[in-house]
Amino acid sequence: MPKIDVEDLISLVRNYNPKTNEDLIRLAYDYGERMHDGQFRQSGEPYFTHPVAVAAILTEMRLDDATIITALLHDTIEDTKSTYGELVDLFGKDVAELVDGVTKLTNLQLSSTETKQAENFRKLFMAMSKDLRVILVKLADRLHNMRTIKSMRAEKQAQKARETMDIYAPLAGRMGMQWMREELEDLAFRVLNPEGRNSIIRRFINLQKETGDVVGKITQDIRHELEEAEIDADVFGRAKKPYGIWRKMREKQQGFSRLSDIYGFRVITKNESDCYRVLGAIHSRWRAVPGRFKDYISQPKTNGYRSIHTTVSGRDGKRVEVQIRTRQMHEVAEAGVAAHWSYRDGVRAENPFAVDPAKWLATLNESFANAEDHDEFLEHVKLEMYSDQVFCFTPKGDVIKLPKGATPLDYAYSIHTRIGDSCVGAKVDGIRVPLWTRLKNGQSIEIITAEGQRPQPTWLDIVVTGRAKAAIRRSLREEDRERFIKLGRELARVAFEHVGKKATDKALRTAAKTLGLSSGTEVLARLGSAELRAAQVVEALYPDLATSQGDEITAERAVVGLDSDKQANRAQCCQPVPGERIVGITYPGRGVMVHAIDCPALAELEDETDRWIDVHWHSGKHPAIYNVTVNVTIRNDAGVLGRICTLIGEQKANISDMHFADRKSDFFRLLIDIDMRDVEHLHMVMTALEADTDVAAIDRFRDVTRQP
């Protein structure tokens, strides 16, 4: 039999809602028990103990009858012969829709591969947008499953715990239910790292032996100060949960003995003005820790959370965090978005601080609207669910909410994409600052724009909001696409000529189908961006030709079109490499010099056509013996030069020489001589370097003053 019988459950609901529909709850209880008859949990208990426990958890949030009934029935469609139509007839469409929504969420495998995970996240947020109570039931369902997880197989425990840590715990936190987030995290921590959790608990026990009841002593100290100030308020204290302490140890890279703020205290006042009186009393008694004060009363979080946070050096110098809020604020802090459905004395509680779920969902979904692919969507979701917030002001005094760690670029994109794209600088509190500056609460931001400015690739490492990242990526894709297509066409031409074929539009369209791409233009774009190698395209169409190119072509045979008694030499002014269009020029006493067709030195020889010889590179595989000088500007910082050399080596290229052309305090400009196989090899090396965030500029160095 279930541990909580129907009358006990009704009593829990009646405590906050005397007008509850007891008969409908009894009907749902009897119906659920009948549907699940003969089913058992892994622990051996009757299965219906689980839905009843989920309903009991939701009574702690004082939720409406429809949500409690949904909890009792949430597995009936999935696991029994019950149907949607039957639930409509018995309990009404509202309950049936909620049960159906929970069933669909249960079928989502949120911890699957990233592509599938992103699609399931989209479905999860769609379900939330229809009725947020679906997620409340699902979170309570997950909480009870985590409380009873020991009866599952070990591998199933690990999978559920990871899913809880990655998805459900942060989602509960994002919805404002911090108590649920903390418990879910700690239950998952118990499974994923039991030794780590036990070590925290053991250290706590030792600390209590050494210092006694610190929580009780500090609680009494705070109460004494409030009595002295004649402030009527309740004070509660607790040690933070093991996972919260573990996370702080990792974030701050400190051992347990050095971690100070492991105790938290709450002061619940009668009204808002008393919150600030309490703050004054605490700060006059203990020294405030700089940078640890946040006023979420004057600037609430989007999920309705309001409270004053301060950290002080308390008894014996121990840091303690104190949260100060009114009773109504505390109810929202405990229930989060769920406070919208909370009941008191038979009517829905009119809490002025409870956020409208529709508006909350609108702000959450806005960030996901511009995500163009699965990776971007997942990135947005995780950023949104894990982010704390800072509040900044526009020059007109309007408040802009941004995630913790946001920069002026994030601020610019939050105003408008056009403002972000054209941003060239920013002022914080009237002072010009770099675009990578991390914003703080209360700062006033002014964005400086310029016509013609375009987003830079390095901006992706500066911004933290999904909206800004999506806008920058979109702009970079549009800007680079034409350049990549042009470069890709040349690479395709060279590769196809190597096997005696032509890179026609039809050939490229056929290659696109073989490679699973949308068009021939997409093939060229990916060739130009180094996402695809030219050899792959050739192999897709001519596998026999692509794999039978024989031995490497020696330098003596590299150039075709010369008389047998003549030897070609590469001109150092343009340093042509196999795959580029070339021309031979005769020089008295020095034989034939091979120039790239776009070499600036050829302009002086336009009228001497008798010296020009029609030559081309031999088709086939060339060795990496063709020296090319690359002009690279890099940031002056530790390890950057070493990483640049490593990137070149990873492309199977050898550095034959290097010298510094310019040295400044913040950057170096280097000329690097690299041995290349062909133009595609050169392109791969330059693309790899250009993608590095510490490379400010890169181009091929050509000097017409060099001897040809």
Backbone hydrogen bonds, N-H to C=O, Kabsch-Sander energy under -0.5 kcal/mol:
donor,donor_aa,acceptor,acceptor_aa,energy
5,D,3,K,-0.6
9,L,5,D,-2.1
10,I,6,V,-2.6
11,S,7,E,-2.1
12,L,8,D,-1.9
13,V,9,L,-2.0
14,R,10,I,-3.0
15,N,11,S,-1.4
16,Y,13,V,-1.4
17,N,13,V,-2.0
20,T,17,N,-1.9
22,E,20,T,-1.6
25,I,21,N,-1.8
26,R,22,E,-2.5
27,L,23,D,-2.4
28,A,24,L,-2.4
29,Y,25,I,-2.6
30,D,26,R,-2.9
31,Y,27,L,-2.6
32,G,28,A,-2.8
33,E,29,Y,-2.4
34,R,30,D,-2.2
35,M,31,Y,-2.6
36,H,32,G,-2.2
37,D,34,R,-1.0
39,Q,36,H,-2.3
41,R,45,E,-2.9
44,G,41,R,-1.9
47,Y,39,Q,-2.7
49,T,46,P,-1.7
50,H,47,Y,-2.1
52,V,48,F,-1.7
53,A,49,T,-1.8
54,V,50,H,-2.3
55,A,51,P,-2.3
56,A,52,V,-2.2
57,I,53,A,-2.0
58,L,54,V,-1.8
59,T,55,A,-1.3
60,E,56,A,-0.9
60,E,57,I,-0.7
61,M,58,L,-0.9
62,R,59,T,-1.6
63,L,58,L,-1.3
68,I,64,D,-1.8
69,I,65,D,-2.9
70,T,66,A,-2.1
71,A,67,T,-2.0
72,L,68,I,-1.6
73,L,69,I,-1.5
74,H,70,T,-0.9
74,H,71,A,-0.6
76,T,73,L,-2.1
77,I,73,L,-0.5
79,D,75,D,-2.8
80,T,76,T,-1.9
82,S,76,T,-0.6
87,L,83,T,-1.9
88,V,84,Y,-2.1
89,D,85,G,-2.1
90,L,86,E,-2.1
91,F,87,L,-3.0
92,G,87,L,-0.6
92,G,88,V,-1.6
96,A,92,G,-1.9
97,E,93,K,-2.8
98,L,94,D,-1.8
99,V,95,V,-2.7
100,D,96,A,-2.4
101,G,97,E,-2.3
102,V,98,L,-2.3
103,T,99,V,-2.3
104,K,100,D,-2.1
105,L,101,G,-1.7
106,T,102,V,-2.3
107,N,103,T,-1.3
108,L,105,L,-1.4
110,L,108,L,-1.2
112,S,109,Q,-1.5
117,Q,113,T,-3.4
118,A,114,E,-2.8
119,E,115,T,-1.8
120,N,116,K,-2.4
121,F,117,Q,-2.3
122,R,118,A,-2.0
123,K,119,E,-1.8
124,L,120,N,-2.4
125,F,121,F,-2.5
126,M,122,R,-1.9
127,A,123,K,-2.4
128,M,124,L,-2.0
129,S,125,F,-2.1
130,K,126,M,-1.2
131,D,127,A,-1.8
134,V,131,D,-1.8
135,I,132,L,-0.7
136,L,132,L,-1.5
137,V,133,R,-2.3
138,K,134,V,-2.0
139,L,135,I,-2.9
140,A,136,L,-2.1
141,D,137,V,-2.5
142,R,138,K,-2.5
143,L,139,L,-2.5
144,H,140,A,-2.3
145,N,141,D,-2.1
146,M,142,R,-2.5
147,R,143,L,-2.0
148,T,144,H,-1.3
149,I,146,M,-1.1
151,S,148,T,-1.1
152,M,149,I,-2.2
157,Q,153,R,-2.6
158,A,154,A,-2.2
159,Q,155,E,-2.0
160,K,156,K,-2.6
161,A,157,Q,-2.5
162,R,158,A,-2.5
163,E,159,Q,-2.2
164,T,160,K,-2.2
165,M,161,A,-2.6
166,D,162,R,-2.6
167,I,163,E,-2.3
168,Y,163,E,-1.1
169,A,164,T,-3.0
171,L,167,I,-1.9
172,A,168,Y,-2.4
173,G,169,A,-2.2
174,R,170,P,-2.7
175,M,171,L,-1.6
176,G,173,G,-1.5
177,M,172,A,-2.3
178,Q,176,G,-1.5
178,Q,333,A,-0.9
181,R,177,M,-2.2
182,E,178,Q,-2.9
183,E,179,W,-2.0
184,L,180,M,-2.8
185,E,181,R,-2.7
186,D,182,E,-2.2
187,L,183,E,-2.5
188,A,184,L,-2.3
189,F,185,E,-2.6
190,R,186,D,-1.9
191,V,187,L,-0.9
192,L,188,A,-2.9
193,N,189,F,-2.6
197,R,193,N,-2.2
198,N,194,P,-2.6
199,S,195,E,-2.2
200,I,196,G,-1.5
201,I,197,R,-2.2
202,R,198,N,-2.7
203,R,199,S,-2.0
204,F,200,I,-2.0
205,I,201,I,-2.2
206,N,202,R,-2.2
207,L,203,R,-2.4
208,Q,204,F,-2.5
209,K,205,I,-1.7
210,E,206,N,-1.7
211,T,207,L,-2.7
212,G,208,Q,-2.3
214,V,212,G,-1.7
217,K,213,D,-2.0
218,I,214,V,-2.7
219,T,215,V,-2.4
220,Q,216,G,-2.0
221,D,217,K,-2.0
222,I,218,I,-2.5
223,R,219,T,-2.3
224,H,220,Q,-2.2
225,E,221,D,-1.9
226,L,222,I,-2.2
227,E,223,R,-2.3
228,E,224,H,-2.2
229,A,225,E,-1.7
230,E,227,E,-1.1
231,I,226,L,-2.8
233,A,231,I,-0.8
234,D,268,I,-2.4
236,F,266,R,-2.7
238,R,264,G,-2.3
240,K,262,I,-2.8
245,I,241,K,-1.9
246,W,242,P,-2.6
247,R,243,Y,-2.8
248,K,244,G,-1.9
249,M,245,I,-2.4
250,R,246,W,-1.9
251,E,247,R,-2.8
252,K,248,K,-2.7
253,Q,249,M,-0.7
254,Q,249,M,-1.6
258,R,255,G,-1.0
259,L,255,G,-0.9
259,L,256,F,-0.8
260,S,258,R,-0.5
262,I,260,S,-2.1
263,Y,319,R,-0.5
264,G,238,R,-3.0
265,F,321,E,-2.5
266,R,236,F,-3.0
267,V,323,Q,-2.9
268,I,234,D,-2.6
268,I,266,R,-0.5
269,T,267,V,-0.6
269,T,325,R,-2.4
270,K,232,D,-0.6
275,C,271,N,-0.8
275,C,272,E,-0.8
276,Y,272,E,-1.0
277,R,273,S,-1.4
278,V,274,D,-2.7
279,L,275,C,-2.0
280,G,276,Y,-2.1
281,A,277,R,-2.2
282,I,278,V,-2.5
283,H,279,L,-2.5
284,S,280,G,-1.8
285,R,281,A,-1.0
286,W,282,I,-2.8
287,R,313,S,-0.6
289,V,311,T,-3.2
292,R,289,V,-1.6
294,K,309,H,-2.5
296,Y,294,K,-0.8
296,Y,307,S,-2.5
299,Q,295,D,-1.0
301,K,305,Y,-2.0
304,G,301,K,-1.9
308,I,324,I,-2.6
309,H,294,K,-3.0
310,T,322,V,-2.1
312,V,320,V,-2.3
313,S,287,R,-2.4
314,G,312,V,-1.0
314,G,318,K,-3.2
317,G,314,G,-1.9
318,K,315,R,-1.8
320,V,312,V,-2.5
321,E,263,Y,-1.8
322,V,310,T,-3.3
323,Q,265,F,-3.0
324,I,308,I,-2.6
325,R,267,V,-2.3
327,R,269,T,-1.1
330,H,326,T,-2.3
331,E,327,R,-2.0
332,V,328,Q,-1.6
333,A,329,M,-2.5
334,E,330,H,-2.0
335,A,331,E,-2.6
336,G,332,V,-3.6
337,V,175,M,-3.0
338,A,335,A,-1.7
339,A,336,G,-1.8
340,H,337,V,-1.7
341,W,338,A,-1.9
342,S,339,A,-0.9
343,Y,62,R,-2.1
344,R,347,V,-2.8
345,D,16,Y,-0.6
346,G,16,Y,-1.2
347,V,344,R,-1.4
349,A,342,S,-2.9
351,N,349,A,-1.5
354,A,351,N,-1.6
360,W,356,D,-2.4
361,L,357,P,-2.9
362,A,358,A,-1.8
363,T,359,K,-2.0
364,L,360,W,-1.9
365,N,361,L,-3.2
366,E,362,A,-1.6
367,S,363,T,-0.7
367,S,364,L,-0.6
368,F,365,N,-1.0
369,A,365,N,-1.0
369,A,366,E,-0.6
371,A,368,F,-1.4
377,F,373,D,-2.2
378,L,374,H,-2.7
379,E,375,D,-2.3
380,H,376,E,-2.5
381,V,377,F,-2.7
382,K,378,L,-2.5
383,L,379,E,-2.3
384,E,380,H,-2.7
385,M,381,V,-2.5
386,Y,382,K,-1.8
387,S,383,L,-1.2
390,V,402,L,-3.2
392,C,390,V,-0.5
392,C,400,I,-2.6
393,F,443,Q,-2.8
394,T,398,D,-2.4
397,G,394,T,-2.1
400,I,392,C,-3.2
402,L,390,V,-2.5
404,K,388,D,-2.0
406,A,403,P,-1.8
409,L,435,L,-0.8
411,Y,407,T,-2.1
412,A,408,P,-2.6
413,Y,409,L,-2.4
414,S,410,D,-1.9
415,I,411,Y,-1.2
416,H,412,A,-2.0
420,G,416,H,-2.1
421,D,417,T,-2.9
422,S,418,R,-1.6
423,C,420,G,-1.4
424,V,448,I,-3.2
425,G,448,I,-1.5
426,A,433,V,-0.7
427,K,446,E,-2.9
428,V,431,I,-2.8
429,D,427,K,-0.6
429,D,444,S,-3.1
431,I,428,V,-1.6
433,V,426,A,-2.4
437,T,434,P,-1.6
439,L,406,A,-3.0
439,L,437,T,-0.5
442,G,391,F,-3.2
443,Q,440,K,-1.5
445,I,393,F,-2.8
446,E,427,K,-2.4
448,I,425,G,-2.9
449,T,447,I,-0.5
450,A,422,S,-2.1
453,Q,450,A,-1.7
459,W,456,Q,-1.7
460,L,457,P,-1.4
461,D,458,T,-1.2
462,I,459,W,-1.2
463,V,459,W,-2.2
469,K,465,T,-2.2
470,A,466,G,-2.5
471,A,467,R,-2.0
472,I,468,A,-2.5
473,R,469,K,-2.5
474,R,470,A,-2.4
475,S,471,A,-2.2
476,L,472,I,-2.7
477,R,473,R,-2.6
478,E,474,R,-2.1
479,E,475,S,-2.5
480,D,476,L,-2.7
481,R,477,R,-1.8
482,E,478,E,-0.7
483,R,479,E,-0.6
484,F,480,D,-3.0
485,I,481,R,-2.7
486,K,482,E,-2.1
487,L,483,R,-2.3
488,G,484,F,-3.1
489,R,485,I,-2.1
490,E,486,K,-1.4
491,L,487,L,-2.2
492,A,488,G,-2.6
493,R,489,R,-2.2
494,V,490,E,-2.2
495,A,491,L,-2.3
496,F,492,A,-2.6
497,E,493,R,-2.3
498,H,494,V,-1.6
499,V,495,A,-0.6
499,V,496,F,-1.0
500,G,497,E,-1.6
501,K,496,F,-2.9
504,T,502,K,-1.9
508,L,504,T,-2.3
509,R,505,D,-2.3
510,T,506,K,-2.3
511,A,507,A,-2.3
512,A,508,L,-2.2
513,K,509,R,-1.8
514,T,510,T,-2.0
515,L,511,A,-2.4
516,G,512,A,-0.7
516,G,513,K,-0.8
517,L,512,A,-3.2
523,V,519,S,-1.4
524,L,520,G,-2.0
525,A,521,T,-2.4
526,R,522,E,-2.2
527,L,523,V,-2.0
528,G,524,L,-2.6
529,S,525,A,-1.5
530,A,527,L,-1.3
531,E,526,R,-1.7
532,L,526,R,-1.7
536,Q,533,R,-0.9
537,V,533,R,-1.3
538,V,534,A,-2.3
539,E,535,A,-2.5
540,A,536,Q,-1.9
541,L,537,V,-1.1
541,L,538,V,-0.7
542,Y,538,V,-3.6
546,A,542,Y,-2.7
547,T,543,P,-1.1
548,S,545,L,-1.1
553,I,621,K,-3.1
554,T,552,E,-0.6
557,R,554,T,-0.8
558,A,554,T,-0.5
558,A,555,A,-0.7
560,V,616,H,-3.5
566,K,563,D,-2.0
569,N,592,V,-2.1
571,A,594,V,-2.5
572,Q,707,Q,-0.9
574,C,571,A,-0.5
575,Q,571,A,-2.0
580,E,577,V,-2.1
583,V,595,H,-2.1
584,G,613,I,-2.7
585,I,593,M,-2.6
586,T,611,R,-1.9
587,Y,591,G,-3.0
590,R,587,Y,-2.4
591,G,587,Y,-1.1
592,V,567,Q,-0.9
593,M,585,I,-3.1
594,V,569,N,-3.3
595,H,583,V,-2.8
595,H,593,M,-0.6
597,I,581,R,-2.4
599,C,596,A,-2.2
602,L,599,C,-1.6
603,A,600,P,-1.5
604,E,601,A,-0.9
605,L,602,L,-1.5
606,E,603,A,-0.9
608,E,605,L,-1.3
609,T,607,D,-0.6
611,R,608,E,-2.1
612,W,609,T,-1.2
613,I,584,G,-2.9
615,V,613,I,-0.8
616,H,560,V,-2.1
618,H,558,A,-3.6
622,H,620,G,-0.6
625,I,623,P,-1.9
625,I,676,M,-0.7
626,Y,676,M,-2.2
627,N,625,I,-0.9
628,V,674,I,-2.4
630,V,628,V,-0.5
630,V,672,I,-2.8
631,N,699,D,-3.0
632,V,630,V,-0.7
632,V,670,L,-2.6
633,T,697,A,-2.8
634,I,632,V,-0.5
634,I,668,F,-2.5
635,R,694,D,-2.3
636,N,666,D,-2.1
637,D,635,R,-1.3
640,V,637,D,-1.6
643,R,639,G,-1.9
644,I,640,V,-2.2
645,C,641,L,-2.2
646,T,642,G,-2.0
647,L,643,R,-2.5
648,I,644,I,-1.9
649,G,645,C,-2.2
650,E,646,T,-2.4
651,Q,647,L,-0.8
651,Q,648,I,-0.8
652,K,649,G,-1.9
653,A,648,I,-1.4
654,N,675,D,-0.8
656,S,654,N,-0.6
656,S,673,D,-2.5
657,D,673,D,-1.3
659,H,671,L,-1.9
661,A,659,H,-0.5
661,A,669,R,-2.6
662,D,669,R,-1.7
664,K,667,F,-2.4
668,F,634,I,-2.5
669,R,662,D,-2.7
670,L,632,V,-3.2
671,L,659,H,-2.7
672,I,630,V,-2.6
672,I,670,L,-0.6
673,D,657,D,-2.8
673,D,671,L,-0.5
674,I,628,V,-2.9
674,I,672,I,-0.6
675,D,654,N,-2.7
676,M,626,Y,-2.4
676,M,674,I,-0.5
679,V,578,P,-2.7
682,L,678,D,-2.1
683,H,679,V,-2.3
684,M,680,E,-2.3
685,V,681,H,-2.1
686,M,682,L,-2.5
687,T,683,H,-2.4
688,A,684,M,-2.1
689,L,685,V,-2.0
690,E,686,M,-2.6
691,A,687,T,-1.7
692,D,689,L,-1.2
695,V,692,D,-1.6
696,A,633,T,-2.2
696,A,694,D,-0.7
697,A,633,T,-1.3
699,D,631,N,-2.0
701,F,629,T,-2.2
701,F,699,D,-0.5
703,D,573,C,-0.8
706,R,703,D,-1.6
